Amino acid sequence: MTDEKRQRLRENNKRYYNRNKEKRLKQIRECRQRKRIKTKIENLENEEWKDIEGWENKYQVSNMGRIKSVERQVEVYSPKKNGTFIKTFYEKLLKPRRSSNNYQNITLYKDGKTYCYTIHRLVANAFIPNINNLEEINHMDGDKTNNSIYNLEWISHEDNIKHAIENGLIKKNYRSDKE
């Protein structure tokens, strides 16, 4: 390959790279602009939100079993900016993950630490009064992903086992650790 061909090839590569670079930068700018446009979370029919106990003004739980972060402004320290600045956290729905026993969990963040909670317990603590100090929450339809208040109830361990056996959720010869 001659020097002249190499030179032409380099110039073509530069033009191609610059053309694609502009296109990529335009896509990045458009994506950032879309992220800046924040929309309010639409409520489901008859949905009500309450602050999660201990997480006031940060996270809320709904009676339909959804969790959201609340829009807020926080002062954040940045060594690059030689000081602090105000960062806005926008309202957004949090995506639950399923644990190994099929319950839906959510991870909440405070002071750089993570805390994991089951969603059905957050919903029950916020919306269902526990008058008799019962220790467990029952999914009445047996579906561990249905965390609506209409599907949850406080229940004793023994009654929870009976319910699970009656609905075929566990085998009849189940032995409880609490017995």
MARMAR-666367 format. One line per field, with one value per atom (N, C-alpha, C, CB): z, x, y; atom name; residue in one letter. Coordinates in Angstrom, 2 decimals, decimal comma, always signed. Glycine has a CB too. Layout:
<recs>
z = [Z ...]
x = [X ...]
y = [Y ...]
name = [CA ...]
resn = [A ...]
</recs>
This chain:
<recs>
z = [+0,00 +0,00 +0,00 +1,22 -0,86 -0,98 +0,10 -2,38 +0,29 +1,29 +0,93 +1,41 -0,35 -0,79 -0,44 -2,30 -0,63 -0,29 +1,21 -0,82 +1,96 +3,43 +3,90 +4,09 +3,30 +3,66 +3,36 +2,90 +2,19 +1,83 +2,79 +0,38 +3,14 +4,06 +5,44 +4,20 +5,93 +7,21 +7,17 +7,56 +6,07 +5,94 +5,91 +4,67 +5,19 +5,14 +6,53 +4,12 +7,25 +8,61 +9,53 +9,17 +9,40 +10,22 +9,93 +9,99 +8,62 +8,25 +8,79 +6,71 +8,65 +9,13 +10,65 +8,71 +11,35 +12,80 +13,24 +13,35 +12,62 +13,01 +12,75 +12,26 +11,61 +11,30 +12,37 +9,89 +12,72 +13,72 +15,11 +13,73 +15,38 +16,68 +16,88 +16,80 +15,85 +15,94 +16,15 +14,67 +15,45 +15,58 +17,00 +14,54 +17,55 +18,91 +19,93 +19,23 +19,78 +20,70 +20,66 +20,37 +19,47 +19,34 +20,07 +17,85 +19,92 +20,61 +22,13 +20,16 +22,61 +24,05 +24,56 +24,34 +23,83 +24,23 +24,28 +23,26 +23,27 +23,25 +24,43 +21,93 +24,74 +25,86 +27,17 +25,90 +27,36 +28,58 +28,69 +28,61 +27,57 +27,58 +27,98 +26,20 +27,47 +27,83 +29,32 +27,02 +29,89 +31,32 +32,18 +31,67 +31,67 +32,44 +32,54 +31,81 +31,54 +31,54 +32,47 +30,10 +33,63 +34,64 +34,67 +36,03 +34,70 +34,76 +36,12 +33,62 +36,54 +37,78 +37,61 +38,23 +38,69 +38,66 +38,67 +39,88 +37,73 +37,69 +38,69 +36,26 +39,50 +40,49 +39,84 +41,61 +40,38 +39,97 +40,59 +40,40 +40,15 +40,68 +42,19 +39,95 +42,96 +44,43 +45,13 +44,80 +44,51 +45,13 +46,10 +44,05 +47,26 +48,31 +48,72 +49,54 +48,97 +49,33 +50,77 +48,36 +51,49 +52,84 +52,96 +53,93 +53,82 +54,08 +54,76 +54,96 +54,42 +55,09 +56,43 +54,20 +57,48 +58,82 +58,89 +59,87 +59,36 +59,43 +58,16 +59,73 +57,10 +55,81 +55,33 +54,76 +56,26 +55,93 +54,98 +57,21 +54,03 +53,02 +52,10 +53,69 +52,11 +51,18 +50,33 +51,95 +51,00 +50,29 +50,77 +50,50 +49,85 +50,19 +49,66 +49,62 +50,31 +49,93 +49,62 +51,06 +48,65 +48,31 +48,81 +46,79 +48,89 +49,30 +48,24 +49,63 +47,05 +45,97 +45,91 +44,63 +46,85 +46,92 +46,09 +46,52 +45,70 +44,95 +45,88 +43,76 +45,56 +46,36 +45,45 +47,00 +45,97 +45,17 +46,04 +44,54 +45,37 +46,06 +45,87 +45,51 +46,87 +46,86 +46,28 +48,28 +45,50 +44,95 +46,10 +43,92 +46,10 +47,18 +46,71 +48,45 +47,42 +47,14 +48,32 +46,85 +48,00 +49,03 +48,77 +49,05 +49,85 +49,73 +49,69 +50,91 +48,64 +48,41 +48,34 +47,11 +48,98 +48,94 +47,70 +50,23 +47,00 +45,83 +45,90 +44,54 +45,97 +46,00 +44,68 +46,31 +43,56 +42,26 +42,19 +41,13 +42,83 +42,81 +44,02 +42,73 +44,84 +46,04 +46,95 +45,63 +47,26 +48,16 +47,96 +47,99 +48,34 +48,25 +47,16 +49,60 +46,69 +45,73 +46,02 +44,26 +45,47 +45,69 +44,55 +45,77 +44,92 +43,93 +44,08 +44,08 +42,96 +42,98 +42,67 +41,98 +43,55 +43,31 +42,90 +44,58 +41,73 +41,23 +41,70 +39,71 +41,74 +42,12 +41,07 +42,26 +41,54 +40,60 +41,31 +39,95 +40,54 +41,08 +41,22 +40,18 +42,31 +42,51 +42,02 +44,01 +41,42 +40,85 +41,91 +39,58 +42,25 +43,24 +42,63 +43,82 +43,48 +43,02 +43,81 +43,17 +43,24 +43,88 +44,63 +42,84 +45,87 +46,68 +46,35 +48,20 +46,95 +46,68 +47,12 +47,37 +48,09 +48,52 +47,87 +50,05 +46,75 +45,89 +46,48 +45,54 +47,59 +48,09 +47,36 +49,64 +47,18 +46,53 +47,57 +45,81 +47,26 +48,14 +47,48 +48,49 +48,31 +47,80 +48,61 +47,90 +47,97 +48,64 +48,78 +47,87 +50,00 +50,28 +50,74 +51,36 +50,47 +50,76 +51,72 +49,45 +52,72 +53,69 +54,18 +54,89 +54,12 +54,62 +54,05 +56,14 +52,77 +52,12 +52,44 +52,50 +53,16 +53,51 +52,83 +55,05 +52,56 +51,93 +52,96 +50,74 +52,82 +53,70 +52,82 +54,74 +53,07 +52,25 +53,06 +51,76 +52,46 +53,11 +52,18 +53,53 +52,77 +51,96 +51,80 +52,61 +50,60 +50,29 +51,08 +48,80 +51,24 +51,94 +53,39 +51,90 +54,01 +55,39 +55,44 +56,00 +54,46 +54,41 +54,22 +53,27 +53,33 +53,08 +54,33 +51,89 +54,96 +56,16 +57,30 +56,60 +57,51 +58,59 +58,35 +58,70 +57,10 +56,79 +56,77 +55,46 +56,34 +56,08 +56,92 +54,65 +57,46 +58,17 +59,65 +57,58 +60,50 +61,93 +62,50 +62,69 +63,34 +63,96 +65,43 +63,85 +65,63 +66,96 +67,94 +66,87 +67,48 +68,38 +68,42 +67,94 +67,90 +67,87 +67,25 +69,27 +66,12 +65,41 +64,66 +64,43 +64,50 +64,00 +62,50 +64,69 +61,82 +60,39 +59,55 +60,17 +58,26 +57,29 +56,29 +56,58 +56,06 +55,16 +53,84 +55,80 +52,73 +51,42 +51,24 +50,24 +51,31 +51,33 +50,08 +51,50 +48,92 +47,70 +47,42 +46,51 +48,29 +48,13 +47,16 +47,68 +46,48 +45,52 +46,25 +44,36 +46,38 +47,15 +46,46 +47,41 +45,20 +44,49 +44,52 +43,06 +45,05 +45,16 +46,53 +44,96 +46,58 +47,85 +48,12 +47,87 +47,54 +47,77 +49,18 +46,69 +49,79 +51,15 +51,17 +51,72 +50,03 +49,97 +49,99 +48,69 +49,85 +49,83 +51,07 +48,57 +51,95 +53,10 +54,40 +53,13 +55,38 +56,72 +57,73 +56,81 +58,94 +60,04 +60,55 +61,20 +60,89 +61,26 +62,18 +59,98 +62,99 +63,84 +62,98 +65,06 +63,48 +62,74 +62,50 +63,49 +63,52 +63,40 +62,35 +64,77 +62,37 +61,38 +59,97 +61,75 +59,87 +58,57 +58,00 +58,68 +58,84 +58,40 +57,97 +59,52 +58,75 +58,40 +57,04 +59,48 +56,84 +55,57 +54,40 +55,61 +54,60 +53,53 +53,21 +53,94 +54,21 +53,99 +53,28 +55,33 +53,73 +53,14 +51,67 +53,91 +51,31 +49,93 +49,09 +49,92 +49,65 +48,89 +48,64 +47,60 +49,47 +49,30 +49,92 +49,91 +50,94 +51,53 +51,76 +52,87 +51,97 +52,18 +53,56 +51,99 +53,70 +54,95 +56,10 +54,74 +55,81 +56,88 +57,26 +56,44 +57,03 +57,37 +58,86 +56,82 +59,29 +60,73 +60,95 +61,23 +61,84 +62,13 +63,13 +62,67 +62,94 +63,88 +65,19 +63,27 +65,16 +66,36 +67,24 +65,95 +66,79 +67,58 +68,70 +66,69]
x = [+0,85 +0,00 +0,90 -0,97 +0,58 +1,42 +1,05 +1,28 +1,94 +1,70 +0,47 +2,94 +0,26 -0,88 -2,20 -0,80 -2,27 -3,47 -3,70 -3,35 -2,63 -2,75 -3,31 -1,39 -2,80 -3,25 -4,74 -2,43 -5,20 -6,62 -7,48 -6,83 -6,98 -7,70 -7,84 -6,97 -6,79 -6,84 -7,85 -5,46 -7,84 -8,78 -10,23 -8,48 -10,47 -11,82 -12,26 -11,87 -11,35 -11,66 -11,98 -10,49 -11,22 -11,47 -12,84 -10,38 -13,18 -14,50 -15,61 -14,62 -15,44 -16,44 -16,57 -16,07 -15,45 -15,46 -16,14 -14,03 -15,78 -16,37 -17,87 -15,69 -18,31 -19,73 -20,47 -19,95 -19,94 -20,57 -20,48 -19,93 -19,40 -19,24 -20,33 -17,85 -20,61 -21,67 -23,03 -21,70 -23,25 -24,51 -24,66 -24,58 -23,57 -23,61 -23,85 -22,30 -23,17 -23,36 -24,80 -22,38 -25,40 -26,79 -27,72 -27,18 -27,47 -28,28 -28,15 -27,87 -26,93 -26,70 -27,44 -25,18 -27,38 -28,08 -29,59 -27,76 -30,14 -31,58 -31,99 -31,97 -31,16 -31,45 -31,43 -30,43 -30,45 -30,37 -31,57 -29,07 -32,00 -33,16 -34,42 -33,35 -34,59 -35,76 -35,76 -35,79 -34,58 -34,50 -34,85 -33,09 -34,60 -34,90 -36,40 -34,22 -37,14 -38,59 -39,19 -39,19 -39,63 -40,16 -41,67 -39,56 -42,34 -43,79 -44,22 -44,39 -45,39 -45,96 -46,38 -47,15 -46,30 -46,75 -48,27 -46,18 -48,86 -50,32 -50,79 -50,82 -51,76 -52,30 -53,25 -53,02 -53,27 -54,25 -55,59 -53,83 -56,66 -57,97 -58,01 -59,07 -58,49 -58,60 -57,25 -59,52 -56,17 -54,85 -54,58 -53,74 -54,04 -53,73 -52,27 -54,71 -51,53 -50,12 -49,92 -49,25 -49,01 -48,61 -47,09 -49,32 -46,52 -45,08 -44,77 -44,60 -43,61 -43,15 -42,55 -42,09 -42,95 -42,48 -40,96 -43,12 -40,33 -38,88 -38,24 -38,32 -39,04 -38,55 -39,39 -38,58 -39,90 -40,76 -40,04 -41,21 -40,79 -40,30 -39,23 -39,75 -39,08 -38,15 -38,87 -37,00 -39,62 -40,30 -41,74 -39,57 -42,63 -44,03 -44,50 -44,92 -45,53 -46,12 -47,59 -45,94 -48,13 -49,54 -50,34 -49,72 -51,65 -52,52 -52,63 -53,90 -52,07 -52,06 -50,72 -52,33 -49,82 -48,57 -47,44 -48,79 -47,55 -46,47 -45,65 -47,04 -44,37 -43,45 -42,88 -42,30 -42,79 -42,19 -41,26 -43,27 -40,27 -39,44 -40,10 -37,95 -39,99 -40,64 -39,67 -41,09 -40,19 -39,34 -38,82 -40,12 -37,50 -36,89 -35,56 -36,69 -35,08 -33,78 -32,86 -33,91 -31,63 -30,67 -29,37 -30,43 -28,75 -27,45 -26,39 -27,19 -25,57 -24,58 -23,20 -24,89 -22,22 -20,84 -20,15 -20,06 -19,39 -18,64 -17,22 -19,34 -16,22 -14,83 -14,43 -13,88 -15,04 -14,71 -15,16 -15,36 -16,30 -16,84 -16,40 -18,35 -15,51 -14,99 -16,09 -14,08 -17,03 -18,09 -19,35 -18,39 -20,46 -21,72 -22,59 -22,46 -23,56 -24,54 -25,86 -24,07 -26,92 -28,26 -28,57 -29,35 -28,90 -29,27 -30,75 -28,41 -31,46 -32,89 -33,10 -33,66 -33,81 -34,24 -35,70 -34,03 -36,02 -37,39 -38,21 -37,39 -39,52 -40,45 -40,39 -41,90 -40,26 -40,29 -40,73 -38,90 -41,34 -41,74 -40,51 -42,80 -40,42 -39,30 -39,69 -38,88 -38,74 -39,00 -38,71 -38,15 -39,72 -39,47 -38,70 -40,80 -38,02 -37,36 -37,92 -35,80 -37,85 -38,43 -37,35 -39,12 -37,64 -36,68 -36,76 -36,93 -35,89 -35,85 -37,14 -34,65 -37,86 -39,12 -40,33 -39,25 -40,09 -41,12 -41,86 -42,12 -41,39 -41,96 -41,30 -41,78 -42,04 -41,46 -40,74 -42,55 -39,50 -38,67 -38,38 -37,35 -38,06 -37,66 -36,44 -38,83 -35,49 -34,30 -34,42 -33,01 -34,28 -34,32 -32,93 -35,41 -32,61 -31,27 -31,36 -30,56 -30,45 -30,37 -28,93 -31,36 -28,37 -27,02 -25,98 -27,00 -26,10 -25,13 -25,30 -23,75 -26,34 -26,57 -27,84 -26,68 -27,90 -29,08 -29,87 -28,68 -31,18 -32,08 -33,11 -32,78 -33,31 -34,22 -35,47 -33,52 -36,64 -37,92 -38,82 -38,61 -39,70 -40,73 -41,87 -41,23 -42,41 -43,42 -44,70 -43,71 -45,08 -46,34 -46,28 -46,66 -45,11 -44,98 -45,08 -43,65 -44,49 -44,60 -46,05 -43,72 -46,78 -48,18 -49,02 -48,74 -48,82 -49,60 -49,31 -49,30 -48,05 -47,71 -48,33 -46,19 -48,43 -48,95 -50,48 -48,42 -51,15 -52,59 -53,48 -52,83 -52,93 -53,78 -53,43 -53,62 -54,38 -54,08 -53,88 -55,20 -52,87 -52,56 -53,00 -51,02 -54,30 -54,88 -54,43 -56,40 -54,38 -54,05 -52,57 -54,82 -51,72 -50,27 -49,91 -49,70 -50,51 -50,20 -48,88 -51,34 -48,15 -46,78 -46,62 -45,92 -47,60 -47,43 -48,50 -47,45 -48,19 -49,12 -49,46 -48,51 -50,75 -51,22 -51,66 -52,37 -51,24 -51,79 -53,02 -50,72 -54,20 -55,43 -55,63 -56,60 -55,18 -55,36 -54,17 -55,57 -53,15 -51,99 -50,96 -52,43 -51,24 -50,31 -49,39 -51,08 -48,11 -47,17 -46,80 -45,91 -47,20 -46,90 -48,07 -46,52 -49,22 -50,39 -50,36 -51,72 -49,80 -49,58 -50,60 -48,19 -51,78 -52,86 -53,43 -53,97 -53,90 -54,45 -55,67 -54,82 -56,33 -57,53 -57,15 -58,34 -55,87 -55,40 -54,57 -54,59 -54,32 -53,45 -54,23 -52,32 -53,78 -54,37 -53,31 -55,62 -53,40 -52,54 -53,10 -52,47 -52,19 -52,63 -51,57 -52,85 -51,98 -51,02 -50,28 -51,73 -49,16 -48,38 -49,19 -47,08 -49,89 -50,67 -51,77 -51,31 -52,49 -53,54 -52,97 -54,36 -51,79 -51,14 -50,79 -49,86 -50,31 -50,00 -51,27 -49,28 -52,34 -53,63 -54,11 -54,69 -54,03 -54,46 -53,64 -54,33 -52,34 -51,47 -51,78 -49,99 -52,05 -52,37 -53,72 -52,40 -54,72 -56,05 -56,04 -57,00 -55,17 -55,11 -54,04 -54,86 -53,41 -52,42 -51,12 -53,00 -50,81 -49,58 -48,39 -49,72 -48,64 -47,60 -48,20 -47,04 -47,33 -47,79 -48,39 -46,63 -49,23 -49,96 -49,04 -51,00 -47,93 -47,03 -46,01 -46,30 -46,32 -45,43 -45,24 -45,98 -43,99 -43,69 -43,22 -42,60 -43,87 -43,52 -42,38 -44,74 -41,49 -40,38 -40,87 -39,31 -42,03 -42,53 -43,37 -43,34 -43,69 -44,53 -43,73 -45,14]
y = [-1,17 +0,00 +1,23 +0,00 +2,15 +3,34 +4,35 +3,98 +5,32 +6,37 +7,21 +7,28 +7,42 +8,21 +7,50 +8,47 +6,19 +5,43 +5,42 +3,98 +5,28 +5,32 +6,65 +5,07 +7,73 +9,07 +9,24 +10,14 +8,79 +8,87 +8,04 +8,40 +6,86 +5,99 +6,65 +4,64 +7,28 +7,99 +9,12 +8,53 +9,89 +11,00 +10,50 +11,81 +9,43 +8,85 +8,37 +7,68 +7,72 +7,26 +8,43 +6,45 +9,53 +10,71 +11,29 +11,76 +11,42 +11,95 +11,05 +12,08 +9,74 +8,79 +8,89 +7,35 +8,96 +9,05 +10,34 +8,98 +11,48 +12,76 +12,79 +13,91 +12,21 +12,16 +11,34 +11,54 +10,18 +9,33 +9,94 +7,96 +10,66 +11,30 +12,34 +11,96 +13,15 +14,15 +13,48 +15,01 +12,39 +11,66 +11,11 +10,51 +10,51 +9,97 +11,08 +9,24 +12,20 +13,33 +13,84 +14,46 +13,89 +14,32 +13,35 +14,42 +12,04 +11,04 +11,18 +9,63 +11,42 +11,58 +12,82 +11,70 +13,94 +15,16 +14,93 +16,32 +14,24 +13,96 +13,08 +13,29 +12,09 +11,19 +11,96 +10,02 +12,80 +13,61 +14,54 +14,42 +15,10 +15,99 +15,23 +16,65 +14,01 +13,20 +12,89 +11,89 +12,64 +12,33 +13,54 +11,83 +14,76 +15,96 +16,21 +17,16 +15,73 +15,92 +14,88 +15,82 +15,32 +14,40 +14,51 +14,70 +13,37 +13,36 +12,83 +12,50 +13,25 +12,76 +11,31 +13,63 +10,54 +9,16 +9,16 +8,35 +8,43 +8,35 +7,31 +8,00 +7,69 +6,78 +5,79 +7,56 +4,58 +3,60 +4,00 +2,16 +3,37 +3,69 +3,40 +2,89 +4,35 +4,26 +4,07 +3,11 +4,51 +4,36 +5,51 +4,30 +5,15 +6,11 +5,89 +5,96 +6,98 +6,89 +7,35 +7,74 +6,66 +7,06 +6,95 +6,18 +7,82 +7,73 +6,40 +8,91 +5,83 +4,62 +5,05 +3,83 +4,36 +4,71 +4,63 +3,78 +5,70 +5,77 +6,32 +4,41 +6,50 +6,97 +8,16 +5,82 +8,96 +10,07 +11,03 +10,80 +11,57 +12,51 +11,92 +13,73 +10,59 +9,93 +8,90 +9,27 +8,01 +6,92 +6,82 +5,58 +6,41 +6,20 +4,85 +7,34 +4,31 +3,03 +3,28 +1,94 +2,55 +2,71 +1,52 +2,89 +1,71 +0,63 -0,46 +1,17 -0,22 -1,22 -1,97 -0,54 -1,67 -2,41 -1,83 -3,80 -0,55 +0,08 +0,97 +0,90 +1,12 +1,93 +3,01 +1,05 +4,24 +5,31 +6,14 +6,21 +6,75 +7,73 +9,08 +7,73 +9,93 +11,24 +12,25 +11,65 +13,20 +14,25 +15,11 +15,13 +15,32 +16,09 +16,67 +15,21 +17,66 +18,25 +18,00 +19,77 +17,58 +17,21 +17,96 +15,68 +18,43 +19,07 +17,98 +20,07 +17,97 +16,92 +17,54 +16,12 +16,90 +17,38 +16,82 +16,97 +17,67 +17,24 +17,78 +17,71 +16,88 +17,37 +18,03 +16,21 +17,62 +18,22 +19,67 +17,42 +19,95 +21,32 +22,12 +21,29 +21,53 +22,20 +22,73 +23,35 +21,87 +22,28 +21,47 +23,74 +22,06 +21,36 +21,97 +21,40 +21,19 +21,67 +20,96 +21,42 +21,50 +20,94 +19,98 +22,07 +18,74 +17,73 +17,43 +16,43 +17,36 +17,06 +15,59 +17,95 +14,90 +13,53 +13,60 +12,61 +13,09 +13,17 +11,98 +13,25 +12,19 +11,13 +10,01 +11,68 +8,77 +7,65 +6,38 +7,44 +5,50 +4,20 +3,33 +3,52 +2,60 +1,69 +0,31 +1,65 -0,35 -1,67 -2,74 -1,91 -3,54 -4,60 -5,75 -5,11 -6,49 -7,72 -8,88 -7,63 -10,04 -11,22 -11,98 -12,14 -12,32 -13,06 -14,54 -12,83 -15,33 -16,76 -17,46 -17,40 -16,88 -17,49 -16,82 -17,41 -16,11 -15,51 -14,30 -16,53 -13,75 -12,50 -11,34 -12,37 -10,25 -9,09 -8,23 -8,26 -7,88 -7,06 -5,72 -7,78 -4,75 -3,45 -3,00 -2,40 -2,34 -1,84 -0,33 -2,23 +0,16 +1,59 +2,04 +1,93 +3,30 +3,82 +5,00 +4,25 +4,96 +6,07 +6,17 +5,85 +7,36 +7,64 +6,67 +7,57 +6,34 +5,46 +3,99 +5,88 +3,62 +2,22 +1,73 +2,03 +0,43 -0,16 -0,96 -1,05 -0,91 -1,64 -2,35 -0,69 -3,64 -4,44 -4,78 -5,74 -4,57 -4,84 -5,64 -3,51 -6,45 -7,09 -6,08 -8,44 -6,02 -5,02 -5,27 -5,00 -6,55 -6,81 -6,32 -8,31 -6,36 -5,88 -4,35 -6,35 -3,66 -2,20 -1,76 -1,63 -2,47 -2,14 -2,38 -2,97 -3,54 -3,88 -2,90 -5,31 -2,56 -1,61 -0,24 -1,48 +0,18 +1,50 +1,56 +1,95 +0,50 +0,59 -0,32 +0,31 -1,41 -2,37 -2,34 -3,80 -1,94 -1,90 -3,30 -1,19 -3,47 -4,77 -4,70 -5,12 -4,80 -4,62 -5,70 -4,62 -6,95 -8,07 -8,40 -9,29 -7,55 -7,78 -9,12 -7,69 -9,45 -10,69 -10,52 -11,08 -11,63 -11,51 -11,70 -12,48 -12,26 -12,58 -11,92 -14,09 -11,80 -11,22 -12,32 -9,95 -12,52 -13,56 -12,95 -14,35 -13,57 -13,24 -14,13 -13,47 -13,55 -14,34 -15,19 -13,42 -14,69 -15,48 -16,40 -14,55 -16,38 -17,25 -16,72 -18,59 -15,61 -15,02 -14,05 -14,30 -14,40 -13,59 -12,28 -14,39 -12,12 -10,87 -9,90 -11,16 -10,32 -9,45 -8,78 -10,25 -7,57 -6,87 -5,78 -6,27 -5,89 -4,94 -5,14 -5,11 -4,06 -4,20 -5,10 -2,83 -5,25 -6,10 -7,59 -5,79 -7,88 -9,27 -9,62 -9,53 -8,65 -8,89 -8,84 -7,86 -9,62 -9,59 -10,01 -10,52 -9,43 -9,87 -11,20 -8,80 -12,13 -13,48 -14,10 -14,37 -15,06 -15,77 -16,80 -16,47 -17,28 -18,27 -19,54 -18,60 -20,01 -21,25 -21,11 -21,63 -19,98 -19,76 -19,61 -18,52 -19,03 -18,89 -20,27 -18,02 -21,18 -22,54 -23,25 -23,33 -23,12 -23,75 -23,26 -23,45 -21,94 -21,35 -21,91 -19,82 -22,02 -22,52 -23,98 -22,37 -24,80 -26,21 -26,33 -27,00 -25,56 -25,61 -25,21 -24,71 -24,29 -23,80 -24,49 -22,32 -25,54 -26,30 -25,57 -26,70 -24,59 -23,83 -24,56 -22,45 -25,37 -26,22 -27,60 -25,62 -28,59 -29,97 -30,13 -30,97 -31,15 -31,38 -31,77 -32,45 -32,42 -32,89 -31,82 -34,17 -30,55 -29,43 -29,34 -28,11 -29,18 -29,00 -27,58 -30,02 -26,88 -25,50 -25,45 -24,73 -24,48 -24,29 -23,70 -23,38 -23,04 -22,35 -23,26 -21,13 -24,46 -25,37 -26,01 -26,45]
name = [N CA C CB N CA C CB N CA C CB N CA C CB N CA C CB N CA C CB N CA C CB N CA C CB N CA C CB N CA C CB N CA C CB N CA C CB N CA C CB N CA C CB N CA C CB N CA C CB N CA C CB N CA C CB N CA C CB N CA C CB N CA C CB N CA C CB N CA C CB N CA C CB N CA C CB N CA C CB N CA C CB N CA C CB N CA C CB N CA C CB N CA C CB N CA C CB N CA C CB N CA C CB N CA C CB N CA C CB N CA C CB N CA C CB N CA C CB N CA C CB N CA C CB N CA C CB N CA C CB N CA C CB N CA C CB N CA C CB N CA C CB N CA C CB N CA C CB N CA C CB N CA C CB N CA C CB N CA C CB N CA C CB N CA C CB N CA C CB N CA C CB N CA C CB N CA C CB N CA C CB N CA C CB N CA C CB N CA C CB N CA C CB N CA C CB N CA C CB N CA C CB N CA C CB N CA C CB N CA C CB N CA C CB N CA C CB N CA C CB N CA C CB N CA C CB N CA C CB N CA C CB N CA C CB N CA C CB N CA C CB N CA C CB N CA C CB N CA C CB N CA C CB N CA C CB N CA C CB N CA C CB N CA C CB N CA C CB N CA C CB N CA C CB N CA C CB N CA C CB N CA C CB N CA C CB N CA C CB N CA C CB N CA C CB N CA C CB N CA C CB N CA C CB N CA C CB N CA C CB N CA C CB N CA C CB N CA C CB N CA C CB N CA C CB N CA C CB N CA C CB N CA C CB N CA C CB N CA C CB N CA C CB N CA C CB N CA C CB N CA C CB N CA C CB N CA C CB N CA C CB N CA C CB N CA C CB N CA C CB N CA C CB N CA C CB N CA C CB N CA C CB N CA C CB N CA C CB N CA C CB N CA C CB N CA C CB N CA C CB N CA C CB N CA C CB N CA C CB N CA C CB N CA C CB N CA C CB N CA C CB N CA C CB N CA C CB N CA C CB N CA C CB N CA C CB N CA C CB N CA C CB N CA C CB N CA C CB N CA C CB N CA C CB N CA C CB N CA C CB N CA C CB N CA C CB N CA C CB N CA C CB N CA C CB N CA C CB N CA C CB N CA C CB N CA C CB N CA C CB N CA C CB N CA C CB N CA C CB N CA C CB N CA C CB N CA C CB N CA C CB N CA C CB N CA C CB N CA C CB N CA C CB N CA C CB N CA C CB N CA C CB N CA C CB N CA C CB]
resn = [M M M M T T T T D D D D E E E E K K K K R R R R Q Q Q Q R R R R L L L L R R R R E E E E N N N N N N N N K K K K R R R R Y Y Y Y Y Y Y Y N N N N R R R R N N N N K K K K E E E E K K K K R R R R L L L L K K K K Q Q Q Q I I I I R R R R E E E E C C C C R R R R Q Q Q Q R R R R K K K K R R R R I I I I K K K K T T T T K K K K I I I I E E E E N N N N L L L L E E E E N N N N E E E E E E E E W W W W K K K K D D D D I I I I E E E E G G G G W W W W E E E E N N N N K K K K Y Y Y Y Q Q Q Q V V V V S S S S N N N N M M M M G G G G R R R R I I I I K K K K S S S S V V V V E E E E R R R R Q Q Q Q V V V V E E E E V V V V Y Y Y Y S S S S P P P P K K K K K K K K N N N N G G G G T T T T F F F F I I I I K K K K T T T T F F F F Y Y Y Y E E E E K K K K L L L L L L L L K K K K P P P P R R R R R R R R S S S S S S S S N N N N N N N N Y Y Y Y Q Q Q Q N N N N I I I I T T T T L L L L Y Y Y Y K K K K D D D D G G G G K K K K T T T T Y Y Y Y C C C C Y Y Y Y T T T T I I I I H H H H R R R R L L L L V V V V A A A A N N N N A A A A F F F F I I I I P P P P N N N N I I I I N N N N N N N N L L L L E E E E E E E E I I I I N N N N H H H H M M M M D D D D G G G G D D D D K K K K T T T T N N N N N N N N S S S S I I I I Y Y Y Y N N N N L L L L E E E E W W W W I I I I S S S S H H H H E E E E D D D D N N N N I I I I K K K K H H H H A A A A I I I I E E E E N N N N G G G G L L L L I I I I K K K K K K K K N N N N Y Y Y Y R R R R S S S S D D D D K K K K E E E E]
</recs>
